Amino acid sequence: MPKKAFVLRVLPFLFFCFFAPLLVLLCFRHLDAKYYYISALGLILLSVSLFFLNFEKKKLKTTEIVCVAVMTALCAASRAAFAFLPQIKPMCALVIITAIAFGGNVGFVTGALSVFVSNFAFGQGMFTPFQMLGMGLTGFFCALIYCGRPERASPVSVSLTGGIITFFVYGLIVDTCSVFMLSGEYTAKSILAVYLSGVPFNLVHAAATAAVLLLLFKPMNDKLSRLHTKYGIFLEE
């Protein structure tokens, strides 16, 4: 693999797995809670920059940008449509489908932007960057497992994998925000209590994500995959 291509693959991985969580934690620890928008905006700018960097060798197509915008809007709308059902949201499943179809970079950007946009309806807060990070990484890790391996991406396997990653990645990151919001001294007992109290909510969210993936993965993935061949969207050169 050429050195330049290797850097373009490794840099997004390092950012999404290490630098993005570090950015969120540093902003949370060293900025007042009311400045959570700085962390959210920084996460958006850096992730979108890497999205464009990944395609710097070719002219980014308008259809590719439109596709990301449409999937982001669909994910945000799906969350709003199920606002009356706590923790039961199709958004995470749609982010995973997008990530598997178009790659980890696109999945992270779609996940992070979907949370940010939908939170204008659900309410922004100091938890917003953590939700953005968790949703983006959920899509990114699913893409690492399945992207480029269509034979593994059956509805059942994607459903199980997506549910597990949603529970551990998204749930753990969002619950970590709750840990930082603890008042008083941090103790192992208080931290464990926070994570344990989040288990029922994370289980419901993971189960809902798995159910939506089981129902929608094949029809949606077939439609999105056709864009690769018909319009050449997100094809590597």
C-alpha positions as CSV (number, residue, x, y, z in Angstrom):
1,M,0.0,0.0,0.0
2,P,1.4,3.4,-0.9
3,K,2.6,5.6,2.0
4,K,0.1,8.3,1.2
5,A,-2.8,5.9,1.0
6,F,-1.7,4.3,4.3
7,V,-1.7,7.6,6.1
8,L,-5.2,8.4,4.7
9,R,-6.4,5.2,6.2
10,V,-4.6,5.3,9.5
11,L,-5.2,9.0,10.3
12,P,-9.0,8.6,10.5
13,F,-8.7,5.5,12.7
14,L,-6.4,7.3,15.1
15,F,-8.7,10.3,15.3
16,F,-12.0,8.4,15.7
17,C,-10.5,6.0,18.3
18,F,-8.1,8.2,20.3
19,F,-8.1,11.9,19.4
20,A,-11.9,12.4,19.3
21,P,-12.5,10.9,22.8
22,L,-9.5,12.9,24.1
23,L,-10.9,16.1,22.7
24,V,-14.3,15.5,24.3
25,L,-12.7,14.7,27.7
26,L,-10.3,17.6,27.7
27,C,-13.1,20.1,26.8
28,F,-15.4,18.6,29.4
29,R,-12.7,18.7,32.2
30,H,-11.2,22.1,31.4
31,L,-14.1,24.1,30.1
32,D,-17.2,25.2,32.0
33,A,-20.3,23.1,31.2
34,K,-21.9,25.9,29.3
35,Y,-19.2,25.7,26.7
36,Y,-20.1,22.2,25.6
37,Y,-20.8,23.7,22.1
38,I,-17.0,24.2,21.7
39,S,-16.4,20.5,22.1
40,A,-19.3,19.6,19.8
41,L,-18.2,22.0,17.2
42,G,-14.6,20.8,17.3
43,L,-15.7,17.2,17.0
44,I,-17.8,18.1,13.9
45,L,-15.1,20.2,12.2
46,L,-12.4,17.6,12.7
47,S,-14.6,14.6,11.6
48,V,-15.8,16.5,8.5
49,S,-12.2,17.5,7.7
50,L,-11.2,13.9,7.8
51,F,-14.2,13.0,5.7
52,F,-12.9,15.4,3.0
53,L,-9.3,14.4,3.5
54,N,-10.2,10.8,2.7
55,F,-11.3,11.9,-0.8
56,E,-8.6,14.5,-1.4
57,K,-7.2,12.6,-4.3
58,K,-10.4,13.0,-6.3
59,K,-13.0,15.7,-6.6
60,L,-15.7,15.1,-4.0
61,K,-19.0,14.6,-5.9
62,T,-22.1,16.6,-5.1
63,T,-24.0,13.3,-4.9
64,E,-21.7,12.1,-2.1
65,I,-22.3,15.2,-0.1
66,V,-26.0,15.1,-0.7
67,C,-26.0,11.4,0.3
68,V,-24.4,12.2,3.6
69,A,-26.9,15.1,4.2
70,V,-29.9,12.9,3.3
71,M,-28.8,10.1,5.6
72,T,-28.1,12.5,8.4
73,A,-31.6,14.1,8.0
74,L,-33.2,10.6,7.9
75,C,-31.4,9.5,11.1
76,A,-32.3,12.7,12.9
77,A,-35.9,12.5,11.8
78,S,-36.2,8.9,12.9
79,R,-35.1,9.8,16.4
80,A,-37.7,12.6,16.5
81,A,-40.5,10.3,15.2
82,F,-40.0,8.0,18.1
83,A,-39.6,10.6,20.8
84,F,-42.6,9.2,22.6
85,L,-40.7,5.9,23.2
86,P,-37.8,6.4,25.5
87,Q,-34.6,4.5,24.4
88,I,-36.4,3.0,21.4
89,K,-34.9,4.9,18.5
90,P,-34.0,3.6,15.0
91,M,-31.3,6.3,14.6
92,C,-28.4,4.1,15.7
93,A,-29.4,1.3,13.3
94,L,-29.6,3.8,10.4
95,V,-26.2,5.1,11.2
96,I,-24.8,1.5,11.3
97,I,-26.4,0.8,7.9
98,T,-24.9,4.0,6.5
99,A,-21.5,3.1,7.9
100,I,-21.5,-0.4,6.5
101,A,-22.6,0.8,3.0
102,F,-20.3,3.8,2.7
103,G,-17.4,3.3,5.1
104,G,-16.3,4.3,8.6
105,N,-15.6,7.9,7.8
106,V,-19.1,8.5,6.4
107,G,-20.6,6.5,9.3
108,F,-18.9,8.6,12.0
109,V,-19.8,11.9,10.3
110,T,-23.4,10.8,9.9
111,G,-23.7,9.6,13.5
112,A,-22.1,12.7,15.0
113,L,-24.1,15.2,12.9
114,S,-27.4,13.2,13.4
115,V,-27.1,13.6,17.2
116,F,-26.2,17.3,17.0
117,V,-29.1,18.1,14.7
118,S,-31.7,16.0,16.5
119,N,-30.7,17.5,19.8
120,F,-32.1,20.9,18.7
121,A,-35.4,19.1,19.2
122,F,-34.5,17.0,22.2
123,G,-32.3,19.6,23.9
124,Q,-28.6,20.3,23.8
125,G,-26.4,19.9,26.9
126,M,-23.1,18.9,28.3
127,F,-24.0,15.3,27.2
128,T,-24.2,16.3,23.5
129,P,-20.5,15.7,22.6
130,F,-20.5,12.3,24.4
131,Q,-23.7,11.3,22.4
132,M,-22.1,12.5,19.2
133,L,-18.9,10.6,19.9
134,G,-20.7,7.4,20.9
135,M,-23.0,7.4,17.9
136,G,-20.1,8.1,15.5
137,L,-17.9,5.4,17.0
138,T,-20.8,2.9,16.9
139,G,-21.1,3.3,13.1
140,F,-17.3,3.5,12.7
141,F,-16.7,0.2,14.5
142,C,-19.5,-1.6,12.6
143,A,-17.9,-0.4,9.4
144,L,-14.5,-1.8,10.4
145,I,-16.1,-5.2,10.8
146,Y,-18.2,-5.4,7.7
147,C,-17.1,-2.8,5.2
148,G,-15.5,-4.5,2.2
149,R,-16.8,-7.9,3.5
150,P,-20.3,-8.2,2.1
151,E,-20.4,-12.0,2.7
152,R,-20.4,-11.4,6.4
153,A,-23.1,-8.7,6.4
154,S,-26.2,-10.8,6.8
155,P,-29.2,-9.3,8.6
156,V,-28.8,-11.6,11.6
157,S,-25.1,-11.1,12.0
158,V,-25.4,-7.3,11.6
159,S,-28.3,-7.2,14.0
160,L,-26.3,-9.1,16.7
161,T,-23.1,-7.1,16.1
162,G,-24.9,-3.8,16.0
163,G,-26.8,-4.5,19.2
164,I,-23.6,-5.5,21.0
165,I,-21.6,-2.5,19.8
166,T,-24.5,-0.1,20.6
167,F,-24.7,-1.5,24.2
168,F,-21.0,-1.3,24.9
169,V,-19.7,1.6,22.8
170,Y,-22.6,4.1,22.8
171,G,-23.9,3.1,26.2
172,L,-20.4,3.2,27.9
173,I,-19.5,6.6,26.4
174,V,-22.8,8.2,27.3
175,D,-22.7,6.7,30.8
176,T,-19.2,8.1,31.2
177,C,-20.7,11.6,30.9
178,S,-23.0,10.7,33.8
179,V,-20.0,9.7,35.8
180,F,-18.4,13.1,35.2
181,M,-21.6,14.8,36.3
182,L,-21.4,13.2,39.8
183,S,-21.3,15.6,42.6
184,G,-18.9,15.0,45.5
185,E,-16.0,12.7,45.7
186,Y,-15.5,10.0,43.0
187,T,-15.5,6.5,44.5
188,A,-15.5,3.1,42.9
189,K,-18.9,2.5,44.4
190,S,-20.5,5.6,43.0
191,I,-19.0,5.1,39.6
192,L,-20.1,1.5,39.5
193,A,-23.6,2.6,40.5
194,V,-23.8,5.0,37.6
195,Y,-22.8,2.3,35.1
196,L,-25.1,-0.3,36.6
197,S,-28.1,2.1,36.6
198,G,-27.6,2.6,32.9
199,V,-27.6,-1.1,32.0
200,P,-31.4,-1.4,31.6
201,F,-31.6,1.7,29.4
202,N,-28.7,0.5,27.3
203,L,-30.2,-3.0,26.9
204,V,-33.5,-1.5,25.6
205,H,-31.6,0.8,23.2
206,A,-29.4,-2.1,22.0
207,A,-32.4,-4.4,21.6
208,A,-34.3,-1.8,19.6
209,T,-31.2,-1.2,17.4
210,A,-30.9,-4.9,16.7
211,A,-34.5,-5.3,15.9
212,V,-34.4,-2.4,13.4
213,L,-31.3,-3.8,11.8
214,L,-32.9,-7.2,11.4
215,L,-35.9,-5.6,9.6
216,L,-34.2,-2.9,7.6
217,F,-30.6,-3.8,6.9
218,K,-31.1,-5.9,3.8
219,P,-33.6,-3.6,1.9
220,M,-31.7,-0.5,2.8
221,N,-28.3,-1.9,2.2
222,D,-29.4,-3.2,-1.2
223,K,-30.5,0.3,-2.2
224,L,-27.4,2.1,-0.8
225,S,-25.1,-0.5,-2.4
226,R,-26.6,0.2,-5.8
227,L,-25.4,3.8,-5.5
228,H,-21.8,2.4,-5.7
229,T,-22.3,0.8,-9.1
230,K,-24.8,3.2,-10.6
231,Y,-23.3,6.6,-9.5
232,G,-19.9,5.6,-8.2
233,I,-20.6,7.1,-4.8
234,F,-17.8,6.6,-2.2
235,L,-15.8,4.3,-4.4
236,E,-12.1,4.1,-3.6
237,E,-9.8,4.8,-6.5
